[in-house]
């Protein structure tokens, strides 16, 4: 199959391993069969946009990230930001990437709650970096 198919499969496998999910567990969470997910990861099957969306949800990724990796969306239209950079950081171990993603997500969630409570997005008032 085309390089893009094996690339998305390898990416899904990597994200599954980062999330510490078995193939069977990810298949259950995404609502796909074990053999089908295995074929996707090995680059034998090309997942549809809908399946990519289900896998993204199960892996707690954006669908856009999956679409860019699968070649459905142009990378220029894809997500920028820290999460994709952390995922690409080969100088870090898988455990270090998981830890950084956890810390980053907790900060984003906390800032989202703060933005809702104070009525505006962005850093809280008095943020020394702004």
N, CA, C and O of each residue as an XYZ file, in Angstrom:
520
protein
N       0.831     -1.193      0.000
C       0.000      0.000      0.000
C       0.872      1.253      0.000
O       2.087      1.178      0.184
N       0.251      2.374     -0.204
C       0.964      3.648     -0.264
C       1.601      3.977      1.082
O       1.161      3.503      2.130
N       2.641      4.797      1.028
C       3.375      5.190      2.221
C       2.463      5.818      3.275
O       2.639      5.580      4.470
N       1.488      6.619      2.837
C       0.585      7.277      3.777
C      -0.188      6.291      4.630
O      -0.463      6.560      5.800
N      -0.539      5.154      4.055
C      -1.284      4.148      4.797
C      -0.425      3.560      5.903
O      -0.890      3.405      7.032
N       0.820      3.230      5.593
C       1.697      2.681      6.629
C       2.078      3.756      7.638
O       2.261      3.456      8.818
N       2.202      5.016      7.188
C       2.515      6.113      8.107
C       1.413      6.297      9.143
O       1.698      6.438     10.332
N       0.164      6.297      8.705
C      -0.937      6.480      9.660
C      -1.019      5.274     10.578
O      -1.312      5.420     11.765
N      -0.768      4.099     10.052
C      -0.777      2.900     10.888
C       0.294      2.944     11.961
O       0.038      2.612     13.119
N       1.493      3.354     11.575
C       2.596      3.459     12.541
C       2.282      4.536     13.580
O       2.583      4.371     14.762
N       1.679      5.634     13.137
C       1.318      6.711     14.057
C       0.277      6.225     15.062
O       0.389      6.501     16.257
N      -0.724      5.509     14.585
C      -1.763      4.986     15.482
C      -1.147      4.014     16.485
O      -1.458      4.068     17.675
N      -0.279      3.131     16.011
C       0.384      2.189     16.921
C       1.187      2.944     17.982
O       1.129      2.612     19.166
N       1.933      3.955     17.551
C       2.741      4.740     18.485
C       1.861      5.428     19.530
O       2.180      5.419     20.719
N       0.758      6.021     19.084
C      -0.133      6.712     20.010
C      -0.811      5.719     20.963
O      -1.025      6.026     22.136
N      -1.141      4.547     20.459
C      -1.734      3.499     21.295
C      -0.746      3.082     22.386
O      -1.120      2.913     23.547
N       0.507      2.922     21.998
C       1.532      2.529     22.966
C       1.792      3.649     23.976
O       1.983      3.384     25.163
N       1.798      4.896     23.506
C       1.954      6.029     24.423
C       0.819      6.078     25.447
O       1.023      6.429     26.609
N      -0.379      5.718     24.989
C      -1.542      5.719     25.876
C      -1.612      4.451     26.723
O      -2.507      4.290     27.552
N      -0.652      3.555     26.499
C      -0.594      2.284     27.226
C      -1.879      1.476     27.061
O      -2.428      0.942     28.025
N      -2.339      1.403     25.820
C      -3.538      0.632     25.493
C      -3.140     -0.593     24.674
O      -2.263     -0.516     23.814
N      -3.778     -1.697     24.943
C      -3.577     -2.872     24.095
C      -4.339     -2.646     22.792
O      -5.213     -1.783     22.707
N      -3.996     -3.425     21.795
C      -4.703     -3.341     20.522
C      -6.183     -3.621     20.749
O      -7.044     -2.921     20.214
N      -6.472     -4.637     21.537
C      -7.868     -5.017     21.816
C      -8.611     -3.882     22.514
O      -9.759     -3.598     22.172
N      -7.979     -3.231     23.483
C      -8.649     -2.155     24.223
C      -8.928     -0.953     23.324
O     -10.012     -0.372     23.384
N      -7.957     -0.579     22.490
C      -8.191      0.537     21.571
C      -9.303      0.190     20.588
O     -10.158      1.026     20.296
N      -9.297     -1.028     20.081
C     -10.355     -1.452     19.158
C     -11.724     -1.323     19.829
O     -12.677     -0.843     19.217
N     -11.815     -1.756     21.095
C     -13.080     -1.644     21.836
C     -13.492     -0.186     22.015
O     -14.644      0.176     21.776
N     -12.537      0.649     22.438
C     -12.843      2.062     22.669
C     -13.274      2.773     21.387
O     -14.134      3.653     21.417
N     -12.672      2.387     20.265
C     -12.961      3.054     18.990
C     -14.136      2.422     18.259
O     -14.633      2.987     17.284
N     -14.585      1.265     18.715
C     -15.711      0.606     18.058
C     -15.353     -0.047     16.732
O     -16.169     -0.087     15.812
N     -14.121     -0.561     16.637
C     -13.696     -1.289     15.435
C     -13.241     -2.681     15.858
O     -13.007     -2.932     17.040
N     -13.120     -3.567     14.905
C     -12.702     -4.931     15.237
C     -11.186     -4.989     15.429
O     -10.431     -4.186     14.880
N     -10.779     -5.968     16.227
C      -9.354     -6.206     16.458
C      -8.585     -6.423     15.150
O      -7.578     -5.757     14.911
N      -9.051     -7.350     14.300
C      -8.309     -7.605     13.063
C      -8.206     -6.364     12.171
O      -7.173     -6.125     11.546
N      -9.278     -5.583     12.119
C      -9.267     -4.383     11.286
C      -8.235     -3.377     11.805
O      -7.472     -2.813     11.022
N      -8.210     -3.149     13.126
C      -7.238     -2.226     13.701
C      -5.819     -2.737     13.475
O      -4.917     -1.956     13.175
N      -5.623     -4.025     13.616
C      -4.298     -4.613     13.372
C      -3.855     -4.370     11.931
O      -2.694     -4.044     11.683
N      -4.768     -4.527     10.991
C      -4.448     -4.288      9.580
C      -4.124     -2.821      9.330
O      -3.239     -2.510      8.533
N      -4.824     -1.925      9.996
C      -4.529     -0.487      9.868
C      -3.125     -0.214     10.388
O      -2.326      0.443      9.720
N      -2.827     -0.718     11.577
C      -1.511     -0.463     12.180
C      -0.374     -1.028     11.325
O       0.716     -0.457     11.286
N      -0.623     -2.133     10.649
C       0.415     -2.745      9.817
C       0.465     -2.142      8.414
O       1.300     -2.542      7.602
N      -0.417     -1.187      8.118
C      -0.400     -0.523      6.823
C      -1.081     -1.315      5.719
O      -0.883     -1.033      4.537
N      -1.886     -2.309      6.098
C      -2.568     -3.140      5.103
C      -3.925     -2.592      4.700
O      -4.424     -2.903      3.619
N      -4.528     -1.776      5.566
C      -5.828     -1.171      5.286
C      -5.741      0.323      5.505
O      -5.033      0.798      6.393
N      -6.472      1.056      4.684
C      -6.533      2.514      4.833
C      -7.845      2.859      5.537
O      -8.922      2.569      5.016
N      -7.761      3.477      6.716
C      -8.990      3.805      7.441
C      -9.720      4.986      6.814
O      -9.105      5.892      6.252
N     -11.032      4.953      6.922
C     -11.848      6.071      6.443
C     -11.719      7.237      7.418
O     -11.196      7.085      8.521
N     -12.197      8.387      7.001
C     -12.184      9.569      7.871
C     -12.994      9.302      9.138
O     -12.622      9.756     10.220
N     -14.086      8.576      9.008
C     -14.927      8.261     10.170
C     -14.177      7.372     11.165
O     -14.238      7.609     12.372
N     -13.477      6.361     10.673
C     -12.699      5.478     11.546
C     -11.560      6.261     12.199
O     -11.265      6.067     13.378
N     -10.925      7.144     11.433
C      -9.870      7.984     12.008
C     -10.421      8.838     13.145
O      -9.762      9.019     14.169
N     -11.615      9.356     12.963
C     -12.239     10.179     13.990
C     -12.516      9.340     15.245
O     -12.289      9.803     16.363
N     -13.002      8.115     15.062
C     -13.266      7.233     16.197
C     -11.967      6.891     16.931
O     -11.927      6.870     18.161
N     -10.913      6.626     16.170
C      -9.614      6.317     16.781
C      -9.056      7.537     17.508
O      -8.499      7.417     18.599
N      -9.208      8.707     16.898
C      -8.734      9.942     17.529
C      -9.435     10.156     18.864
O      -8.796     10.487     19.863
N     -10.738      9.967     18.876
C     -11.502     10.143     20.109
C     -11.014      9.154     21.182
O     -10.825      9.526     22.340
N     -10.815      7.907     20.785
C     -10.373      6.881     21.729
C      -8.967      7.160     22.258
O      -8.650      6.829     23.400
N      -8.130      7.769     21.423
C      -6.751      8.088     21.812
C      -6.616      9.477     22.427
O      -5.524      9.893     22.815
N      -7.735     10.186     22.512
C      -7.776     11.550     23.028
C      -6.873     12.478     22.220
O      -6.094     13.259     22.766
N      -7.007     12.364     20.908
C      -6.305     13.229     19.958
C      -7.345     14.012     19.178
O      -8.530     13.682     19.201
N      -6.895     15.047     18.492
C      -7.821     15.750     17.612
C      -7.961     14.960     16.313
O      -7.013     14.324     15.853
N      -9.141     15.010     15.740
C      -9.359     14.350     14.456
C      -8.446     14.973     13.401
O      -7.984     14.281     12.494
N      -8.185     16.272     13.515
C      -7.324     16.955     12.557
C      -5.922     16.353     12.538
O      -5.318     16.205     11.476
N      -5.410     16.008     13.718
C      -4.095     15.373     13.799
C      -4.089     14.087     12.984
O      -3.157     13.829     12.222
N      -5.133     13.286     13.147
C      -5.238     12.026     12.401
C      -5.358     12.294     10.904
O      -4.725     11.614     10.096
N      -6.168     13.279     10.536
C      -6.371     13.570      9.116
C      -5.074     14.032      8.454
O      -4.785     13.658      7.317
N      -4.295     14.844      9.166
C      -3.013     15.297      8.630
C      -2.099     14.096      8.445
O      -1.478     13.944      7.393
N      -2.012     13.244      9.456
C      -1.154     12.061      9.378
C      -1.566     11.120      8.259
O      -0.719     10.471      7.644
N      -2.860     11.043      7.993
C      -3.365     10.154      6.939
C      -3.295     10.796      5.560
O      -3.557     10.130      4.558
N      -2.943     12.090      5.492
C      -2.861     12.766      4.208
C      -4.183     13.302      3.713
O      -4.298     13.713      2.559
N      -5.198     13.301      4.588
C      -6.513     13.826      4.206
C      -6.504     15.346      4.258
O      -7.110     16.004      3.412
N      -5.819     15.903      5.247
C      -5.665     17.351      5.373
C      -4.216     17.721      5.130
O      -3.303     16.962      5.455
N      -4.018     18.889      4.558
C      -2.675     19.415      4.364
C      -2.104     19.792      5.719
O      -2.825     20.311      6.571
N      -0.828     19.540      5.929
C      -0.202     19.829      7.217
C      -0.309     21.304      7.574
O      -0.409     21.647      8.752
N      -0.289     22.175      6.581
C      -0.416     23.610      6.855
C      -1.750     23.914      7.519
O      -1.858     24.865      8.293
N      -2.768     23.108      7.220
C      -4.074     23.297      7.828
C      -4.182     22.542      9.145
O      -5.165     22.690      9.872
N      -3.187     21.743      9.447
C      -3.215     20.892     10.630
C      -2.914     21.662     11.896
O      -2.632     22.860     11.870
N      -2.981     20.940     13.012
C      -2.812     21.593     14.303
C      -1.367     21.982     14.570
O      -0.437     21.220     14.306
N      -1.207     23.174     15.093
C       0.086     23.613     15.597
C      -0.019     23.506     17.099
O      -1.112     23.355     17.646
N       1.064     23.581     17.734
C       0.990     23.614     19.176
C       1.934     22.639     19.840
O       2.725     21.944     19.202
N       1.813     22.625     21.123
C       2.739     21.873     21.939
C       2.498     20.369     21.891
O       3.456     19.598     21.848
N       1.243     19.938     21.897
C       0.974     18.501     21.921
C       1.614     17.762     20.750
O       2.288     16.756     20.972
N       1.429     18.219     19.514
C       2.100     17.527     18.403
C       3.625     17.562     18.529
O       4.300     16.598     18.168
N       4.163     18.659     19.036
C       5.615     18.755     19.199
C       6.114     17.755     20.238
O       7.159     17.131     20.055
N       5.373     17.607     21.317
C       5.761     16.635     22.336
C       5.723     15.229     21.741
O       6.626     14.427     21.979
N       4.683     14.930     20.970
C       4.550     13.595     20.369
C       5.694     13.291     19.399
O       6.088     12.134     19.246
N       6.227     14.326     18.743
C       7.315     14.129     17.769
C       8.697     14.122     18.409
O       9.673     13.786     17.739
N       8.809     14.475     19.657
C      10.108     14.663     20.316
C      10.806     13.317     20.531
O      10.614     12.673     21.563
N      11.593     12.907     19.582
C      12.288     11.617     19.648
C      13.418     11.611     20.672
O      13.909     10.547     21.047
N      13.833     12.789     21.123
C      14.885     12.838     22.134
C      14.341     12.482     23.521
O      15.112     12.318     24.467
N      13.024     12.364     23.640
C      12.391     11.966     24.890
C      11.977     10.503     24.816
O      11.697      9.976     23.740
N      11.943      9.860     25.972
C      11.440      8.490     26.003
C       9.917      8.529     25.939
O       9.310      9.581     26.141
N       9.305      7.390     25.661
C       7.845      7.312     25.620
C       7.254      7.722     26.969
O       6.240      8.418     27.024
N       7.888      7.291     28.044
C       7.413      7.645     29.382
C       7.493      9.154     29.618
O       6.577      9.738     30.197
N       8.573      9.782     29.178
C       8.712     11.232     29.328
C       7.668     11.971     28.502
O       7.107     12.967     28.959
N       7.399     11.484     27.273
C       6.367     12.124     26.444
C       5.003     12.003     27.119
O       4.241     12.969     27.142
N       4.687     10.832     27.668
C       3.407     10.645     28.367
C       3.291     11.617     29.539
O       2.247     12.238     29.739
N       4.372     11.744     30.311
C       4.351     12.637     31.474
C       4.138     14.083     31.041
O       3.321     14.795     31.625
N       4.870     14.517     30.019
C       4.712     15.895     29.534
C       3.313     16.149     28.996
O       2.728     17.203     29.247
N       2.775     15.182     28.255
C       1.412     15.336     27.741
C       0.413     15.446     28.890
O      -0.525     16.242     28.825
N       0.608     14.665     29.924
C      -0.288     14.723     31.082
C      -0.236     16.079     31.768
O      -1.275     16.647     32.106
N       0.967     16.597     31.975
C       1.124     17.907     32.609
C       0.519     18.993     31.722
O      -0.223     19.852     32.199
N       0.839     18.949     30.441
C       0.315     19.958     29.507
C      -1.216     19.952     29.499
O      -1.846     21.006     29.590
N      -1.808     18.763     29.391
C      -3.276     18.668     29.362
C      -3.890     19.169     30.661
O      -4.946     19.801     30.636
N      -3.248     18.898     31.799
C      -3.807     19.379     33.069
C      -3.758     20.905     33.129
O      -4.686     21.533     33.638
N      -2.688     21.503     32.616
C      -2.599     22.968     32.583
C      -3.657     23.555     31.646
O      -4.305     24.549     31.975
N      -3.825     22.932     30.481
C      -4.832     23.419     29.530
C      -6.219     23.333     30.150
O      -7.013     24.265     30.023
N      -6.519     22.221     30.822
C      -7.823     22.057     31.463
C      -8.014     23.093     32.569
O      -9.090     23.679     32.693
N      -6.984     23.317     33.363
C      -7.074     24.306     34.445
C      -7.268     25.704     33.876
O      -8.058     26.484     34.408
N      -6.558     26.028     32.803
C      -6.696     27.350     32.189
C      -8.064     27.503     31.543
O      -8.627     28.597     31.543
N      -8.602     26.428     30.997
C      -9.949     26.475     30.422
C     -10.982     26.763     31.488
O     -11.912     27.536     31.263
N     -10.826     26.145     32.650
C     -11.750     26.395     33.756
C     -11.608     27.826     34.252
O     -12.602     28.472     34.584
N     -10.375     28.325     34.304
C     -10.143     29.710     34.745
C     -10.751     30.688     33.755
O     -11.323     31.702     34.154
N     -10.632     30.390     32.456
C     -11.178     31.286     31.429
C     -12.691     31.361     31.533
O     -13.278     32.428     31.353
N     -13.323     30.231     31.823
C     -14.774     30.218     31.961
C     -15.184     31.011     33.189
O     -16.156     31.766     33.142
N     -14.452     30.850     34.296
C     -14.845     31.518     35.534
C     -14.612     33.030     35.492
O     -15.351     33.791     36.116
N     -13.580     33.465     34.754
C     -13.346     34.912     34.719
C     -13.912     35.570     33.465
O     -13.785     36.782     33.286
N     -14.534     34.778     32.600
C     -15.247     35.334     31.458
C     -14.426     35.630     30.230
O     -14.965     36.167     29.263
N     -13.136     35.305     30.217
C     -12.362     35.546     29.005
C     -11.276     34.485     28.840
O     -10.760     33.942     29.817
N     -10.942     34.202     27.569
C      -9.887     33.222     27.320
C      -8.518     33.832     27.564
O      -8.379     35.044     27.728
N      -7.518     32.974     27.585
C      -6.154     33.464     27.713
C      -5.633     33.301     29.118
O      -6.282     32.701     29.975
N      -4.446     33.847     29.344
C      -3.824     33.690     30.653
C      -4.593     34.452     31.719
O      -5.220     35.470     31.426
N      -4.550     33.969     32.948
C      -5.248     34.671     34.018
C      -4.623     36.038     34.270
O      -3.453     36.255     33.956
N      -5.401     36.962     34.838
C      -4.866     38.285     35.142
C      -3.639     38.156     36.043
O      -3.594     37.319     36.944
N      -2.655     39.000     35.779
C      -1.443     38.994     36.591
C      -0.442     37.944     36.176
O       0.550     37.724     36.870
N      -0.691     37.274     35.027
C       0.255     36.276     34.529
C       1.568     36.974     34.232
O       1.597     37.895     33.416
N       2.667     36.560     34.876
C       3.930     37.270     34.698
C       4.529     37.133     33.297
O       5.451     37.869     32.946
N       4.015     36.199     32.498
C       4.552     36.012     31.153
C       3.849     36.894     30.127
O       4.251     36.927     28.964
N       2.810     37.603     30.539
C       2.084     38.461     29.591
C       1.918     39.847     30.109
O       1.330     40.692     29.434
